């Protein structure tokens, strides 16, 4: 449990409030904020609990996605360190100069973390065998788990902005942002369906083609965008491995191909010549999510896109409608 100082009352609501989603729970009164994080692998098992009587003032973040939430809240002055800052899209030049480079995210520089003097380290966990929390706890710094990536729906991921609002003392602002995002997303998802337009995703990787199922982040977006998707009703909440032959059987006639990890048609063909056998390739309807990227590989799709899934949904809707004049994250292959 983490206990920190005195509260900034001006940032807090005057009455008790409480939020709960699958991954976390927030209970806030006039002078304290209680945060409970639940295990992504065991229903209702508590992973961590924190009681704050003042906001965190100095945080280290281990994921660019977390920066997306903090950037949206206007709290970037509280970020004091990240691994691989070159992989963060939204940093200003001043932030790149100020925020400590903690080295590799797998083998971070522990001394640099200590020198950053954070109130807390915010990390994601990637399995019960992940030893990063143990290594960080040995430094004596509180660990805050943010497992937004395990949420299966776009709005459940976006809701983790409330977690950051609770940590940083701006929960009302976080709640307002989430409410606006939720309203925009639901409004877009209720648009007229386009079931006649078929969508596909992924690409061949060493002979295996991984596709999202209907229970995944992208699977939900495909369905909410209104397109027809072969695995929309698949019960799994994980990516599904296909052979190239199966991918051709399922998607040879798909109208739009999205989420392709290539920049050009030539690159896609060089990876596997069978990519050219798909109708979407032949008609030039292949798109990646690289419109907002840096040469370092930083990609805003995984920063602001997690906070604003309605923008991804709008992109998908435009691709299905054949109007690519105002895309935000998606970009056609050259």
ChimeraX attribute file (.defattr): number of C-alpha atoms within 10 A of each C-alpha:
attribute: neighborCount
match mode: 1-to-1
recipient: residues
	/A:1	13
	/A:2	17
	/A:3	12
	/A:4	15
	/A:5	10
	/A:6	12
	/A:7	17
	/A:8	15
	/A:9	14
	/A:10	10
	/A:11	15
	/A:12	22
	/A:13	15
	/A:14	12
	/A:15	8
	/A:16	13
	/A:17	13
	/A:18	12
	/A:19	14
	/A:20	14
	/A:21	14
	/A:22	16
	/A:23	25
	/A:24	26
	/A:25	18
	/A:26	22
	/A:27	16
	/A:28	22
	/A:29	14
	/A:30	17
	/A:31	16
	/A:32	21
	/A:33	24
	/A:34	19
	/A:35	25
	/A:36	21
	/A:37	24
	/A:38	22
	/A:39	21
	/A:40	22
	/A:41	10
	/A:42	9
	/A:43	10
	/A:44	13
	/A:45	11
	/A:46	14
	/A:47	15
	/A:48	16
	/A:49	18
	/A:50	19
	/A:51	18
	/A:52	23
	/A:53	20
	/A:54	20
	/A:55	21
	/A:56	18
	/A:57	16
	/A:58	18
	/A:59	24
	/A:60	27
	/A:61	23
	/A:62	23
	/A:63	21
	/A:64	23
	/A:65	25
	/A:66	25
	/A:67	24
	/A:68	25
	/A:69	27
	/A:70	24
	/A:71	18
	/A:72	17
	/A:73	19
	/A:74	11
	/A:75	17
	/A:76	18
	/A:77	14
	/A:78	17
	/A:79	22
	/A:80	23
	/A:81	26
	/A:82	30
	/A:83	25
	/A:84	19
	/A:85	24
	/A:86	16
	/A:87	19
	/A:88	25
	/A:89	23
	/A:90	22
	/A:91	17
	/A:92	10
	/A:93	8
	/A:94	8
	/A:95	15
	/A:96	16
	/A:97	11
	/A:98	13
	/A:99	20
	/A:100	20
	/A:101	20
	/A:102	25
	/A:103	17
	/A:104	13
	/A:105	13
	/A:106	9
	/A:107	10
	/A:108	18
	/A:109	14
	/A:110	15
	/A:111	10
	/A:112	16
	/A:113	24
	/A:114	14
	/A:115	12
	/A:116	20
	/A:117	14
	/A:118	21
	/A:119	19
	/A:120	19
	/A:121	22
	/A:122	21
	/A:123	19
	/A:124	21
	/A:125	18
	/A:126	13
	/A:127	10
	/A:128	9
	/A:129	7
	/A:130	11
	/A:131	11
	/A:132	16
	/A:133	17
	/A:134	10
	/A:135	11
	/A:136	18
	/A:137	12
	/A:138	10
	/A:139	12
	/A:140	10
	/A:141	16
	/A:142	19
	/A:143	22
	/A:144	25
	/A:145	22
	/A:146	23
	/A:147	21
	/A:148	24
	/A:149	19
	/A:150	20
	/A:151	20
	/A:152	19
	/A:153	18
	/A:154	26
	/A:155	21
	/A:156	19
	/A:157	21
	/A:158	24
	/A:159	27
	/A:160	26
	/A:161	26
	/A:162	26
	/A:163	26
	/A:164	21
	/A:165	20
	/A:166	26
	/A:167	24
	/A:168	22
	/A:169	24
	/A:170	22
	/A:171	23
	/A:172	15
	/A:173	19
	/A:174	23
	/A:175	19
	/A:176	12
	/A:177	20
	/A:178	20
	/A:179	13
	/A:180	11
	/A:181	20
	/A:182	20
	/A:183	13
	/A:184	17
	/A:185	22
	/A:186	14
	/A:187	11
	/A:188	18
	/A:189	20
	/A:190	11
	/A:191	12
	/A:192	9
	/A:193	16
	/A:194	15
	/A:195	14
	/A:196	11
	/A:197	16
	/A:198	20
	/A:199	24
	/A:200	27
	/A:201	24
	/A:202	17
	/A:203	24
	/A:204	21
	/A:205	13
	/A:206	9
	/A:207	13
	/A:208	16
	/A:209	19
	/A:210	19
	/A:211	23
	/A:212	25
	/A:213	23
	/A:214	25
	/A:215	20
	/A:216	23
	/A:217	23
	/A:218	21
	/A:219	26
	/A:220	19
	/A:221	24
	/A:222	29
	/A:223	21
	/A:224	20
	/A:225	27
	/A:226	24
	/A:227	25
	/A:228	20
	/A:229	22
	/A:230	17
	/A:231	19
	/A:232	17
	/A:233	12
	/A:234	15
	/A:235	11
	/A:236	13
	/A:237	16
	/A:238	17
	/A:239	17
	/A:240	14
	/A:241	15
	/A:242	17
	/A:243	14
	/A:244	20
	/A:245	13
	/A:246	13
	/A:247	21
	/A:248	17
	/A:249	11
	/A:250	15
	/A:251	20
	/A:252	18
	/A:253	15
	/A:254	21
	/A:255	24
	/A:256	25
	/A:257	25
	/A:258	22
	/A:259	18
	/A:260	21
	/A:261	18
	/A:262	20
	/A:263	18
	/A:264	16
	/A:265	18
	/A:266	13
	/A:267	14
	/A:268	21
	/A:269	15
	/A:270	12
	/A:271	15
	/A:272	15
	/A:273	11
	/A:274	14
	/A:275	20
	/A:276	16
	/A:277	13
	/A:278	18
	/A:279	19
	/A:280	23
	/A:281	21
	/A:282	12
	/A:283	10
	/A:284	15
	/A:285	18
	/A:286	28
	/A:287	27
	/A:288	20
	/A:289	25
	/A:290	23
	/A:291	17
	/A:292	16
	/A:293	17
	/A:294	15
	/A:295	8
	/A:296	12
	/A:297	13
	/A:298	20
	/A:299	23
	/A:300	24
	/A:301	24
	/A:302	19
	/A:303	23
	/A:304	25
	/A:305	21
	/A:306	27
	/A:307	27
	/A:308	25
	/A:309	23
	/A:310	25
	/A:311	22
	/A:312	25
	/A:313	26
	/A:314	22
	/A:315	23
	/A:316	26
	/A:317	25
	/A:318	17
	/A:319	27
	/A:320	26
	/A:321	13
	/A:322	12
	/A:323	11
	/A:324	16
	/A:325	9
	/A:326	10
	/A:327	19
	/A:328	18
	/A:329	23
	/A:330	24
	/A:331	21
	/A:332	22
	/A:333	21
	/A:334	12
